């Protein structure tokens, strides 16, 4: 008996479009709105303690507090996180529609697999409503490891309950992640926009 097909989508760069490097990233007006330099914050926070946050080894609020304190914003932690999460939730509804239609047509399962921390996952799943479109959102802080580490993919496959790696179609906008998934036996495609996803899903499942 053939395994049920499994579609696995990345979030930032595929489902959500406010990611760093996007035409309009979430921090596009950070300097104007918060008097914070995005490049400095990337250097001093996102490329520092935030890496441990993504692996689930440090809570976001604990990691972010000292940075905001250094900027005289110790009392604005929750407000800043709310701002960040809202700005970073630019959802491509066409991608979700394509995934929903594929799942209905094939009877397959659909997951997200992403480098994220616990608080933003809860926001995306419950407040933004992504939970309704996926069987589960599998993410780095829960797995203890980030893409493109091989262990991310092996742990994610176990979490999804998938026996046959070749029953998975993985879609990501980062070539390193696509290559890593492929090395674990997953079928993988480099995301090039919703049209490329639509064409791939016509043939998958």
Residue frames as a rotation matrix with the C-alpha (Angstrom) as fourth column:
UNK 1
0.579 0.816 0.000 0.00
0.816 -0.579 0.000 0.00
0.000 0.000 -1.000 0.00
UNK 2
-0.177 -0.634 0.752 1.36
0.568 -0.690 -0.448 3.41
0.804 0.348 0.483 -0.97
UNK 3
-0.524 -0.076 -0.848 1.97
0.804 -0.371 -0.464 5.88
-0.279 -0.925 0.256 1.84
UNK 4
0.660 0.751 -0.006 -0.30
0.731 -0.644 -0.226 8.88
-0.174 0.145 -0.974 2.07
UNK 5
-0.004 -0.692 0.722 1.40
0.671 -0.537 -0.511 11.92
0.741 0.482 0.467 0.53
UNK 6
0.420 0.017 -0.907 2.71
0.817 -0.442 0.370 14.54
-0.395 -0.897 -0.200 2.92
UNK 7
0.349 -0.265 0.899 3.22
0.494 -0.763 -0.417 18.19
0.796 0.590 -0.135 2.01
UNK 8
0.324 -0.352 -0.878 5.62
0.883 -0.221 0.414 20.15
-0.340 -0.909 0.239 4.23
UNK 9
0.535 -0.048 0.843 5.95
0.477 -0.806 -0.349 23.93
0.697 0.589 -0.409 3.86
UNK 10
-0.631 -0.698 -0.339 8.44
0.753 -0.446 -0.484 26.34
0.186 -0.561 0.807 5.33
UNK 11
0.411 0.778 -0.475 6.86
0.837 -0.529 -0.142 29.40
-0.362 -0.339 -0.868 6.96
UNK 12
0.415 -0.267 -0.870 9.17
-0.102 -0.964 0.247 32.42
-0.904 -0.014 -0.427 6.55
UNK 13
-0.611 -0.614 -0.500 9.71
-0.524 -0.160 0.837 32.90
-0.594 0.773 -0.224 2.84
UNK 14
-0.923 0.384 0.001 6.88
0.269 0.643 0.717 30.61
0.275 0.662 -0.697 1.76
UNK 15
-0.038 0.961 -0.274 3.80
0.950 0.119 0.289 31.13
0.311 -0.249 -0.917 3.93
UNK 16
0.695 0.216 -0.686 4.84
0.536 -0.791 0.295 34.38
-0.479 -0.573 -0.665 5.62
UNK 17
0.420 -0.442 0.793 6.41
0.795 -0.241 -0.556 37.24
0.437 0.864 0.250 3.68
UNK 18
0.935 -0.078 0.346 7.74
-0.203 -0.918 0.341 39.60
0.291 -0.388 -0.874 6.37
UNK 19
0.755 -0.649 -0.088 11.03
0.593 0.620 0.514 37.74
-0.279 -0.440 0.853 6.72
UNK 20
0.240 -0.767 -0.595 14.51
-0.210 -0.640 0.739 39.32
-0.948 -0.052 -0.315 6.55
UNK 21
-0.794 -0.586 0.161 15.44
0.079 0.164 0.983 39.87
-0.603 0.794 -0.084 2.92
UNK 22
-0.044 0.857 0.513 11.84
0.940 0.209 -0.270 40.21
-0.338 0.470 -0.815 1.77
UNK 23
-0.278 -0.023 0.960 10.84
0.645 -0.745 0.169 43.27
0.712 0.666 0.222 -0.29
UNK 24
0.066 0.312 0.948 9.12
-0.552 -0.780 0.295 44.66
0.831 -0.542 0.121 2.83
UNK 25
-0.468 -0.300 -0.831 10.57
0.409 0.760 -0.505 42.90
0.783 -0.576 -0.233 5.90
UNK 26
0.411 0.735 -0.539 8.92
0.805 -0.015 0.593 43.21
0.428 -0.678 -0.598 9.29
UNK 27
0.107 -0.483 -0.869 11.55
0.795 -0.484 0.366 45.70
-0.597 -0.730 0.332 10.44
UNK 28
-0.093 -0.160 0.983 11.11
0.907 -0.420 0.018 48.06
0.410 0.893 0.185 7.47
UNK 29
0.274 0.254 0.928 9.89
-0.027 -0.962 0.271 50.89
0.961 -0.099 -0.257 9.72
UNK 30
0.461 -0.128 -0.878 11.63
0.821 0.437 0.367 49.78
0.337 -0.890 0.307 12.93
UNK 31
-0.650 -0.757 -0.060 13.88
0.738 -0.611 -0.285 52.83
0.179 -0.230 0.957 13.03
UNK 32
-0.600 0.495 0.628 10.94
-0.165 -0.845 0.509 55.18
0.782 0.202 0.589 12.56
UNK 33
0.386 0.913 -0.134 8.60
-0.104 0.187 0.977 53.36
0.916 -0.363 0.168 14.95
UNK 34
0.903 -0.036 -0.429 11.01
0.401 0.428 0.810 52.34
0.154 -0.903 0.400 17.72
UNK 35
0.687 -0.717 0.120 14.24
-0.711 -0.697 -0.093 54.27
0.150 -0.022 -0.988 17.12
UNK 36
0.376 -0.560 0.738 16.01
-0.160 0.745 0.647 50.91
-0.913 -0.362 0.191 16.79
UNK 37
-0.079 -0.527 -0.846 18.58
-0.974 -0.140 0.178 50.24
-0.212 0.838 -0.502 14.08
UNK 38
0.862 0.506 -0.025 17.62
-0.498 0.838 -0.222 46.97
-0.092 0.204 0.975 12.31
UNK 39
0.449 -0.766 -0.460 21.22
-0.155 0.441 -0.884 46.15
0.880 0.469 0.080 11.40
UNK 40
-0.477 -0.617 0.627 22.41
-0.712 -0.147 -0.686 46.73
0.515 -0.773 -0.369 14.94
UNK 41
0.196 0.636 0.746 19.59
-0.910 0.401 -0.103 44.60
-0.365 -0.659 0.658 16.34
UNK 42
0.881 0.065 -0.469 20.39
-0.316 0.819 -0.479 41.83
0.353 0.570 0.742 13.87
UNK 43
0.000 -0.983 -0.184 24.03
-0.234 0.179 -0.956 41.89
0.972 0.043 -0.230 15.00
UNK 44
-0.670 -0.387 0.634 23.47
-0.620 -0.179 -0.764 42.22
0.410 -0.904 -0.120 18.74
UNK 45
-0.181 0.670 0.720 20.36
-0.789 0.338 -0.513 40.11
-0.587 -0.661 0.468 19.20
UNK 46
0.740 0.648 -0.183 19.23
-0.626 0.562 -0.541 38.01
-0.248 0.515 0.821 16.25
UNK 47
0.476 -0.640 -0.603 22.71
-0.263 0.551 -0.792 36.68
0.839 0.535 0.094 15.46
UNK 48
-0.602 -0.660 0.449 23.41
-0.618 0.028 -0.786 36.25
0.506 -0.750 -0.425 19.17
UNK 49
-0.798 0.263 0.542 21.12
-0.389 0.462 -0.797 34.97
-0.460 -0.847 -0.266 21.90
UNK 50
0.147 0.943 -0.299 18.21
-0.905 0.006 -0.425 34.53
-0.399 0.333 0.854 19.50
UNK 51
-0.205 -0.285 -0.936 19.93
-0.704 0.708 -0.061 31.48
0.680 0.647 -0.346 18.03
UNK 52
-0.988 -0.130 -0.078 19.53
-0.031 0.679 -0.734 29.78
0.148 -0.723 -0.675 21.39
UNK 53
-0.397 0.918 0.014 15.90
-0.605 -0.250 -0.756 30.89
-0.691 -0.309 0.654 21.47
UNK 54
0.119 0.442 -0.889 15.30
-0.977 0.210 -0.027 29.18
0.175 0.872 0.457 18.14
UNK 55
-0.482 -0.369 -0.794 16.71
-0.272 0.925 -0.265 25.94
0.833 0.088 -0.547 19.56
UNK 56
0.529 0.825 -0.198 14.42
-0.017 0.243 0.970 26.11
0.848 -0.510 0.143 22.57
UNK 57
-0.078 -0.673 -0.736 17.29
0.826 0.370 -0.426 26.62
0.559 -0.640 0.527 25.02
UNK 58
-0.882 -0.181 -0.435 16.34
0.392 -0.794 -0.465 30.16
-0.261 -0.581 0.771 26.04
UNK 59
0.122 0.992 -0.009 12.97
0.881 -0.112 -0.459 31.88
-0.456 0.048 -0.888 26.32
UNK 60
0.017 -0.073 0.997 12.39
0.801 -0.596 -0.057 34.77
0.598 0.800 0.048 23.92
UNK 61
0.812 0.392 0.433 11.41
0.107 -0.829 0.549 37.23
0.574 -0.399 -0.715 26.64
UNK 62
0.768 -0.605 -0.211 14.41
0.329 0.090 0.940 36.33
-0.550 -0.791 0.268 28.79
UNK 63
-0.077 -0.844 0.531 16.76
0.952 0.096 0.291 36.78
-0.296 0.528 0.796 25.83
UNK 64
0.054 0.174 0.983 15.21
0.725 -0.684 0.081 40.02
0.686 0.709 -0.163 24.57
UNK 65
0.850 0.402 -0.340 14.92
0.519 -0.535 0.666 41.83
0.086 -0.743 -0.664 27.91
UNK 66
0.174 -0.838 -0.517 18.64
0.610 -0.321 0.725 42.76
-0.773 -0.441 0.455 28.28
UNK 67
-0.562 -0.371 0.739 18.78
0.825 -0.321 0.465 44.11
0.065 0.871 0.486 24.72
UNK 68
0.255 0.737 0.625 15.77
0.572 -0.637 0.517 46.37
0.780 0.226 -0.584 25.26
UNK 69
0.760 -0.063 -0.647 17.10
0.592 -0.343 0.729 47.40
-0.268 -0.937 -0.223 28.67
UNK 70
-0.268 -0.961 -0.068 20.28
0.786 -0.259 0.561 48.56
-0.557 0.097 0.825 26.98
UNK 71
-0.632 0.132 0.763 18.11
0.579 -0.573 0.579 50.82
0.514 0.809 0.286 24.82
UNK 72
-0.965 0.253 0.074 16.16
-0.233 -0.689 -0.686 52.24
-0.123 -0.679 0.724 27.75
UNK 73
-0.253 0.905 -0.343 13.08
-0.799 0.005 0.602 50.21
0.546 0.426 0.721 26.87
UNK 74
-0.974 -0.223 -0.036 12.93
-0.162 0.800 -0.577 47.76
0.157 -0.556 -0.816 29.75
UNK 75
-0.552 0.826 0.114 9.22
-0.149 0.037 -0.988 48.45
-0.820 -0.563 0.103 30.28
UNK 76
0.114 0.591 -0.798 8.27
-0.894 -0.290 -0.342 47.92
-0.434 0.753 0.495 26.62
UNK 77
-0.803 -0.526 0.282 9.14
-0.391 0.821 0.416 44.25
-0.450 0.223 -0.865 26.19
UNK 78
-0.339 0.743 0.577 5.61
0.517 0.660 -0.545 42.95
-0.786 0.114 -0.608 25.62
UNK 79
0.573 0.552 -0.607 4.71
-0.148 -0.658 -0.738 45.88
-0.806 0.512 -0.295 23.37
UNK 80
-0.183 -0.724 -0.665 7.78
-0.884 -0.174 0.434 45.28
-0.430 0.667 -0.608 21.23
UNK 81
-0.862 -0.114 0.495 7.07
0.016 0.968 0.252 41.56
-0.507 0.225 -0.832 20.81
UNK 82
0.117 0.977 0.178 3.46
0.464 0.105 -0.879 42.35
-0.878 0.186 -0.441 19.85
UNK 83
0.461 -0.042 -0.887 4.72
-0.594 -0.756 -0.274 44.86
-0.659 0.653 -0.373 17.25
UNK 84
-0.578 -0.793 -0.193 7.26
-0.716 0.380 0.585 42.40
-0.391 0.476 -0.788 15.85
UNK 85
-0.691 0.312 0.652 4.83
0.297 0.945 -0.137 39.50
-0.659 0.099 -0.746 15.60
UNK 86
0.413 0.900 -0.142 2.13
0.251 -0.262 -0.932 41.59
-0.876 0.349 -0.334 13.93
UNK 87
0.354 -0.355 -0.865 4.55
-0.785 -0.615 -0.069 43.09
-0.508 0.704 -0.497 11.41
UNK 88
-0.675 -0.735 -0.067 6.02
-0.685 0.590 0.427 39.63
-0.274 0.333 -0.902 10.74
UNK 89
-0.440 0.608 0.661 2.67
0.297 0.793 -0.531 38.01
-0.847 -0.037 -0.530 9.94
UNK 90
-0.151 0.317 -0.936 2.31
-0.863 -0.503 -0.031 38.96
-0.481 0.804 0.350 6.28
UNK 91
-0.264 0.106 0.959 0.58
-0.012 0.994 -0.113 35.78
-0.964 -0.041 -0.261 5.17
UNK 92
-0.777 0.014 -0.630 0.42
-0.629 -0.060 0.775 34.66
-0.027 0.998 0.056 1.53
UNK 93
-0.086 0.867 0.492 -3.17
-0.599 0.349 -0.721 33.46
-0.796 -0.356 0.489 1.43
UNK 94
0.484 0.224 -0.846 -2.71
-0.855 0.328 -0.402 32.01
0.188 0.918 0.350 -2.05
UNK 95
-0.564 -0.745 -0.356 -0.10
-0.590 0.665 -0.457 29.58
0.577 -0.048 -0.815 -0.71
UNK 96
-0.753 0.343 0.561 -2.48
-0.406 0.428 -0.807 28.47
-0.517 -0.836 -0.183 2.02
UNK 97
0.305 0.921 -0.242 -5.29
-0.768 0.087 -0.635 28.09
-0.563 0.380 0.734 -0.52
UNK 98
0.124 -0.347 -0.929 -3.08
-0.820 0.492 -0.293 25.93
0.559 0.798 -0.224 -2.74
UNK 99
-0.869 -0.494 0.017 -2.15
-0.399 0.681 -0.613 23.73
0.292 -0.540 -0.790 0.23
UNK 100
-0.425 0.799 0.425 -5.78
-0.527 0.163 -0.834 23.46
-0.736 -0.579 0.352 1.38
UNK 101
0.461 0.612 -0.643 -6.93
-0.872 0.177 -0.457 22.48
-0.166 0.771 0.615 -2.12
UNK 102
-0.281 -0.653 -0.704 -4.15
-0.679 0.653 -0.335 19.90
0.678 0.384 -0.627 -2.41
UNK 103
-0.916 -0.075 0.394 -5.06
-0.368 0.547 -0.752 18.33
-0.160 -0.834 -0.529 0.92
UNK 104
-0.016 0.990 0.142 -8.74
-0.624 0.101 -0.775 18.15
-0.781 -0.101 0.616 -0.04
UNK 105
0.423 0.172 -0.890 -7.97
-0.895 0.234 -0.380 16.69
0.143 0.957 0.253 -3.47
UNK 106
-0.191 -0.672 -0.715 -5.45
-0.530 0.684 -0.501 14.06
0.826 0.284 -0.487 -2.36
UNK 107
0.868 0.460 -0.184 -6.44
-0.062 0.470 0.881 13.23
0.492 -0.753 0.436 1.21
UNK 108
0.016 -0.959 -0.283 -2.81
0.583 0.239 -0.776 13.85
0.812 -0.153 0.563 2.10
UNK 109
0.609 0.095 -0.787 -1.49
0.766 -0.328 0.553 15.53
-0.206 -0.940 -0.273 5.21
UNK 110
0.371 -0.436 0.820 0.03
0.340 -0.758 -0.556 19.00
0.864 0.485 -0.133 5.36
UNK 111
0.517 -0.327 -0.791 2.61
0.820 -0.074 0.567 20.26
-0.244 -0.942 0.230 7.86
UNK 112
0.810 -0.486 0.328 4.76
-0.315 -0.833 -0.455 23.32
0.494 0.265 -0.828 8.35
UNK 113
0.575 -0.730 -0.368 8.44
0.817 0.491 0.303 22.80
-0.041 -0.475 0.879 9.21
UNK 114
0.615 -0.154 0.773 10.19
0.147 -0.941 -0.304 25.95
0.775 0.301 -0.556 10.34
UNK 115
-0.488 -0.763 -0.423 12.90
0.731 -0.093 -0.676 27.55
0.477 -0.639 0.604 12.43
UNK 116
0.091 0.613 0.784 10.77
-0.191 -0.762 0.618 29.29
0.977 -0.206 0.048 15.07
UNK 117
-0.949 -0.309 0.055 10.50
-0.090 0.101 -0.991 29.82
0.301 -0.946 -0.124 18.81
UNK 118
-0.686 0.681 -0.258 7.56
0.726 0.614 -0.310 28.95
-0.053 -0.399 -0.915 21.05
UNK 119
-0.346 0.598 -0.723 5.86
0.252 -0.683 -0.686 32.35
-0.904 -0.420 0.085 21.39
UNK 120
-0.536 0.149 -0.831 5.75
-0.741 -0.555 0.378 33.22
-0.405 0.818 0.408 17.69
UNK 121
-0.931 0.242 -0.274 4.52
0.053 0.832 0.553 29.73
0.362 0.500 -0.787 16.83
UNK 122
-0.516 0.779 -0.357 1.63
0.743 0.200 -0.639 30.19
-0.426 -0.595 -0.681 19.26
UNK 123
-0.297 0.366 -0.882 0.86
-0.241 -0.922 -0.302 33.58
-0.924 0.123 0.362 17.70
UNK 124
-0.716 -0.029 -0.697 0.94
-0.697 -0.005 0.717 32.23
-0.024 1.000 -0.017 14.13
UNK 125
-0.906 0.342 -0.249 -1.01
0.293 0.932 0.212 29.10
0.304 0.119 -0.945 14.98
UNK 126
-0.374 0.792 -0.482 -3.72
0.895 0.173 -0.410 30.60
-0.242 -0.585 -0.774 17.17
UNK 127
-0.095 0.324 -0.941 -3.97
0.155 -0.929 -0.335 34.36
-0.983 -0.178 0.038 16.54
UNK 128
-0.564 -0.181 -0.806 -3.15
-0.708 -0.398 0.584 34.40
-0.426 0.899 0.097 12.83
UNK 129
0.438 0.875 0.208 -4.94
-0.686 0.475 -0.551 31.09
-0.581 0.098 0.808 12.30
UNK 130
-0.201 -0.575 -0.793 -2.27
-0.937 0.349 -0.016 29.00
0.286 0.740 -0.609 10.59
UNK 131
-0.726 -0.108 0.679 -3.22
-0.465 0.805 -0.369 26.04
-0.507 -0.584 -0.634 12.77
UNK 132
0.291 0.942 0.169 -6.35
-0.385 0.277 -0.880 25.51
-0.876 0.191 0.443 10.69
UNK 133
0.657 -0.058 -0.751 -4.27
-0.753 -0.014 -0.658 24.88
0.027 0.998 -0.053 7.56
UNK 134
-0.275 -0.852 -0.445 -1.79
-0.692 0.497 -0.523 22.31
0.667 0.164 -0.726 8.92
UNK 135
0.521 0.324 -0.790 -1.98
0.221 0.842 0.491 18.98
0.824 -0.431 0.367 10.68
UNK 136
0.705 -0.357 -0.612 0.80
0.610 -0.135 0.781 20.37
-0.361 -0.924 0.123 12.87
UNK 137
0.770 -0.599 0.219 3.46
-0.369 -0.699 -0.612 23.07
0.520 0.391 -0.760 12.82
UNK 138
0.724 -0.627 -0.289 6.78
0.690 0.641 0.336 21.35
-0.025 -0.442 0.897 13.50
UNK 139
0.801 -0.352 0.484 9.41
-0.177 -0.912 -0.369 23.83
0.571 0.210 -0.794 14.64
UNK 140
0.027 -0.978 -0.207 12.99
0.009 0.207 -0.978 24.10
1.000 0.025 0.015 15.81
UNK 141
-0.387 -0.217 0.896 12.44
-0.812 -0.380 -0.442 25.14
0.437 -0.899 -0.029 19.44
UNK 142
0.577 0.657 0.485 10.28
-0.796 0.586 0.151 22.07
-0.185 -0.473 0.861 20.01
UNK 143
0.912 -0.267 -0.310 12.77
0.078 0.858 -0.507 19.78
0.402 0.438 0.804 18.26
UNK 144
0.738 -0.655 -0.161 15.86
0.125 -0.102 0.987 21.31
-0.663 -0.749 0.006 19.87
UNK 145
-0.403 -0.859 0.314 17.63
0.496 0.083 0.864 21.83
-0.769 0.505 0.393 16.55
UNK 146
0.226 0.436 -0.871 17.38
-0.402 -0.773 -0.491 24.15
-0.887 0.461 0.000 13.54
UNK 147
0.820 -0.040 0.570 17.34
0.547 0.343 -0.763 23.61
-0.165 0.939 0.303 9.80
UNK 148
0.419 0.227 -0.879 19.49
-0.805 0.540 -0.245 22.74
0.419 0.811 0.409 7.94
UNK 149
-0.521 -0.619 0.588 20.85
-0.822 0.550 -0.149 20.31
-0.231 -0.561 -0.795 10.54
UNK 150
-0.633 0.237 -0.737 20.10
-0.304 0.800 0.518 16.73
0.712 0.552 -0.434 9.50
UNK 151
-0.891 0.271 -0.364 18.65
0.453 0.524 -0.721 16.02
-0.005 -0.808 -0.590 12.94
UNK 152
-0.617 0.721 -0.316 15.94
-0.556 -0.683 -0.474 18.62
-0.558 -0.116 0.822 12.33
UNK 153
-0.229 0.540 -0.810 14.62
-0.916 0.163 0.367 16.58
0.330 0.825 0.458 9.42
UNK 154
-0.635 -0.010 -0.773 14.91
0.069 0.995 -0.070 13.18
0.770 -0.098 -0.631 11.06
UNK 155
-0.903 0.327 -0.278 13.21
0.284 -0.030 -0.958 14.48
-0.321 -0.945 -0.066 14.21
UNK 156
-0.504 0.742 -0.443 10.54
-0.762 -0.623 -0.177 16.23
-0.407 0.248 0.879 12.16
UNK 157
-0.399 0.340 -0.852 9.80
-0.597 0.609 0.523 13.06
0.696 0.717 -0.041 10.22
UNK 158
-0.789 0.098 -0.607 9.38
0.453 0.760 -0.467 11.14
0.416 -0.643 -0.643 13.47
UNK 159
-0.824 0.488 -0.289 7.18
-0.057 -0.579 -0.814 13.90
-0.564 -0.654 0.505 14.87
UNK 160
-0.361 0.694 -0.623 4.96
-0.928 -0.332 0.167 13.76
-0.091 0.638 0.765 11.78
UNK 161
0.048 0.361 0.931 4.69
-0.370 0.872 -0.319 9.99
-0.928 -0.330 0.176 12.05
UNK 162
0.686 0.127 -0.716 5.92
-0.726 0.057 -0.685 9.44
-0.046 0.990 0.131 8.50
UNK 163
0.586 -0.450 0.674 7.51
0.090 0.863 0.497 6.07
-0.805 -0.230 0.546 7.76
UNK 164
0.256 -0.440 0.861 8.54
0.942 0.314 -0.120 6.59
-0.218 0.841 0.495 4.14
UNK 165
-0.286 -0.458 -0.842 10.70
0.319 -0.874 0.367 9.66
-0.904 -0.163 0.396 3.57
UNK 166
-0.963 -0.148 0.227 9.83
0.253 -0.192 0.948 9.65
-0.097 0.970 0.222 -0.14
UNK 167
-0.091 0.989 0.119 6.19
0.971 0.062 0.233 10.28
0.223 0.137 -0.965 0.69
UNK 168
0.279 0.107 -0.954 7.16
0.579 -0.812 0.078 13.82
-0.767 -0.574 -0.288 1.77
UNK 169
0.155 -0.262 0.952 7.27
0.814 -0.512 -0.273 16.84
0.560 0.818 0.135 -0.52
UNK 170
0.162 -0.250 -0.955 9.18
0.802 -0.531 0.275 19.65
-0.576 -0.810 0.115 1.22
UNK 171
0.414 0.066 0.908 9.00
0.701 -0.659 -0.272 23.25
0.580 0.749 -0.319 0.01
UNK 172
0.432 -0.379 -0.819 11.49
0.649 -0.499 0.574 25.87
-0.626 -0.779 0.030 1.26
UNK 173
0.995 -0.032 0.096 12.95
0.041 -0.734 -0.677 29.10
0.092 0.678 -0.729 -0.09
UNK 174
0.387 -0.913 0.131 16.48
-0.837 -0.288 0.465 28.32
-0.386 -0.290 -0.876 1.15
UNK 175
0.454 -0.249 -0.856 18.60
-0.614 0.608 -0.503 26.04
0.645 0.754 0.123 -1.03
UNK 176
-0.649 -0.749 0.136 20.60
-0.605 0.398 -0.690 24.78
0.462 -0.530 -0.711 1.97
UNK 177
-0.357 0.607 0.711 17.40
-0.692 0.339 -0.637 23.53
-0.627 -0.719 0.299 3.61
UNK 178
0.661 0.588 -0.466 16.18
-0.741 0.415 -0.527 21.92
-0.117 0.694 0.711 0.39
UNK 179
0.047 -0.744 -0.667 19.51
-0.607 0.509 -0.611 20.11
0.794 0.433 -0.427 -0.04
UNK 180
-0.769 -0.352 0.534 19.51
-0.637 0.348 -0.688 18.95
0.056 -0.869 -0.492 3.59
UNK 181
0.104 0.893 0.438 15.99
-0.730 0.367 -0.576 17.57
-0.675 -0.260 0.690 3.32
UNK 182
0.654 0.101 -0.750 16.86
-0.700 0.458 -0.548 15.81
0.288 0.883 0.370 0.08
UNK 183
-0.397 -0.890 -0.225 19.86
-0.642 0.444 -0.626 14.21
0.656 -0.104 -0.747 1.77
UNK 184
-0.696 0.236 0.678 17.42
-0.553 0.426 -0.716 12.72
-0.458 -0.873 -0.165 4.30
UNK 185
-0.875 0.296 0.384 15.38
0.438 0.823 0.361 11.15
-0.209 0.484 -0.850 1.51
UNK 186
0.030 0.909 -0.415 12.62
0.322 -0.402 -0.857 13.77
-0.946 -0.108 -0.305 1.31
UNK 187
-0.023 0.083 0.996 11.42
0.969 -0.245 0.043 15.00
0.247 0.966 -0.074 -2.04
UNK 188
0.000 -0.099 -0.995 12.24
0.602 -0.794 0.079 18.70
-0.798 -0.599 0.059 -1.98
UNK 189
0.230 0.065 0.971 11.69
0.898 -0.400 -0.186 21.79
0.376 0.914 -0.151 -4.08
UNK 190
-0.757 -0.500 -0.421 13.15
0.596 -0.792 -0.130 25.27
-0.268 -0.350 0.898 -3.93
UNK 191
0.236 0.952 -0.195 10.27
0.803 -0.304 -0.512 27.71
-0.546 -0.036 -0.837 -3.62
UNK 192
-0.849 -0.478 0.225 10.05
0.512 -0.641 0.572 30.29
-0.129 0.601 0.789 -6.39
UNK 193
-0.785 0.614 -0.084 6.65
-0.614 -0.789 -0.018 31.79
-0.077 0.037 0.996 -5.69
UNK 194
-0.177 0.818 0.547 3.05
-0.484 0.412 -0.772 30.57
-0.857 -0.401 0.323 -5.57
UNK 195
0.537 0.350 -0.768 2.98
-0.843 0.195 -0.501 29.70
-0.025 0.916 0.400 -9.28
UNK 196
-0.393 -0.752 -0.528 5.87
-0.691 0.621 -0.370 27.27
0.606 0.220 -0.764 -8.80
UNK 197
-0.807 0.166 0.567 4.04
-0.409 0.535 -0.739 25.70
-0.426 -0.828 -0.364 -5.86
UNK 198
0.227 0.971 -0.076 0.79
-0.695 0.107 -0.711 25.38
-0.682 0.214 0.699 -7.82
UNK 199
0.314 -0.170 -0.934 2.58
-0.850 0.388 -0.357 23.61
0.423 0.906 -0.023 -10.68
UNK 200
-0.744 -0.663 -0.086 4.34
-0.537 0.669 -0.514 21.23
0.398 -0.336 -0.854 -8.29
UNK 201
-0.627 0.543 0.558 1.14
-0.426 0.360 -0.830 20.36
-0.651 -0.759 0.005 -6.44
UNK 202
0.324 0.703 -0.633 -0.64
-0.933 0.125 -0.339 19.55
-0.159 0.700 0.696 -9.68
UNK 203
0.144 -0.394 -0.908 1.78
-0.553 0.729 -0.404 16.62
0.821 0.560 -0.113 -10.00
UNK 204
-0.814 -0.574 0.089 2.14
-0.361 0.379 -0.852 15.65
0.456 -0.725 -0.516 -6.34
UNK 205
-0.666 0.529 0.526 -0.15
-0.458 0.266 -0.848 13.19
-0.589 -0.805 0.065 -4.60
